[in-house]
Amino acid sequence: MKVWRLIHGQSETIAGTVYGTIVVLSMLTAGAADYARDPWRLVAIVVSGTIVLWAAHVYAHGLGESSKAKRRLDAPEVAQIARREASILLAGVLPTAAVAVGALDLVSARFALWLALGAGVATLILQGVRYARLESLSPAGTALTVAVNLGFGLVFVGLKALLAH
């Protein structure tokens, strides 16, 4: 059941997946120019950056929920926030794996980077469709949601193409 929920997703994870994907795409774009010279450095940047931003997200949400409850949160409550925000971490898995495949010289570094960016853009599109389905949006609402998510992804693809070439 947990594997199905991970693949199919939950309404609570859409925001984290979109946020995490945008964060990962921004790190990939920023590090694209140096990727061919030191591919493992980009892997390390994406992994460590995603973990730090996830931890900051968990911390910030914990502060907010603690303030709202007017008491300190206990460990199970913090763990629940960490699990809920784990979609931020999961959003980085496919793009990071693609970059690592390039770092291992299984495919060219250039192809691996484009594959990673493509995985991120595809994730944003799928999350838009998922959100539209969960919210029972009209076809126009679905198209708008997907277009906005795709727009975010294409901004990073464009920046990568502009800055790294």
GILINFEN-V583388 format. One record per residue. RES is the residue in three letters. SS is DSSP state (H for helix, E for strand, L for the rest). OMEGA is omega in whole degrees, 0 to 359 (none if undefined). Layout:
RES,SS,OMEGA
RES,SS,OMEGA
This chain:
MET,L,181
LYS,H,179
VAL,H,179
TRP,H,179
ARG,H,179
LEU,H,181
ILE,H,183
HIS,H,178
GLY,L,178
GLN,L,180
SER,H,182
GLU,H,185
THR,H,183
ILE,H,183
ALA,H,180
GLY,H,179
THR,H,179
VAL,H,179
TYR,H,181
GLY,H,179
THR,H,179
ILE,H,177
VAL,H,181
VAL,H,178
LEU,H,179
SER,H,178
MET,H,178
LEU,H,180
THR,H,182
ALA,H,182
GLY,H,186
ALA,H,185
ALA,H,182
ASP,H,187
TYR,H,183
ALA,L,181
ARG,L,183
ASP,L,186
PRO,H,181
TRP,H,177
ARG,H,179
LEU,H,176
VAL,H,181
ALA,H,179
ILE,H,182
VAL,H,181
VAL,H,183
SER,H,179
GLY,H,179
THR,H,179
ILE,H,180
VAL,H,180
LEU,H,175
TRP,H,180
ALA,H,178
ALA,H,178
HIS,H,179
VAL,H,180
TYR,H,181
ALA,H,178
HIS,H,177
GLY,H,177
LEU,H,181
GLY,H,180
GLU,H,177
SER,H,179
SER,H,179
LYS,H,180
ALA,H,182
LYS,L,176
ARG,L,176
ARG,L,177
LEU,L,175
ASP,L,185
ALA,H,178
PRO,H,178
GLU,H,178
VAL,H,178
ALA,H,178
GLN,H,177
ILE,H,181
ALA,H,178
ARG,H,181
ARG,H,182
GLU,L,180
ALA,H,178
SER,H,175
ILE,H,178
LEU,H,182
LEU,H,180
ALA,L,181
GLY,L,187
VAL,H,183
LEU,H,178
PRO,H,179
THR,H,177
ALA,H,179
ALA,H,179
VAL,H,179
ALA,H,177
VAL,H,175
GLY,H,179
ALA,H,177
LEU,L,181
ASP,L,176
LEU,L,172
VAL,L,180
SER,L,180
ALA,H,181
ARG,H,179
PHE,H,181
ALA,H,180
LEU,H,177
TRP,H,176
LEU,H,178
ALA,H,178
LEU,H,177
GLY,H,178
ALA,H,178
GLY,H,179
VAL,H,178
ALA,H,178
THR,H,179
LEU,H,178
ILE,H,181
LEU,H,179
GLN,H,175
GLY,H,178
VAL,H,180
ARG,H,179
TYR,H,181
ALA,H,179
ARG,H,180
LEU,H,181
GLU,L,181
SER,L,180
LEU,L,175
SER,L,176
PRO,H,178
ALA,H,178
GLY,H,177
THR,H,180
ALA,H,180
LEU,H,180
THR,H,179
VAL,H,181
ALA,H,179
VAL,H,179
ASN,H,178
LEU,H,178
GLY,H,176
PHE,H,181
GLY,H,182
LEU,H,174
VAL,H,181
PHE,H,176
VAL,H,178
GLY,H,178
LEU,H,179
LYS,H,181
ALA,H,182
LEU,H,187
LEU,H,187
ALA,L,180
HIS,L,none
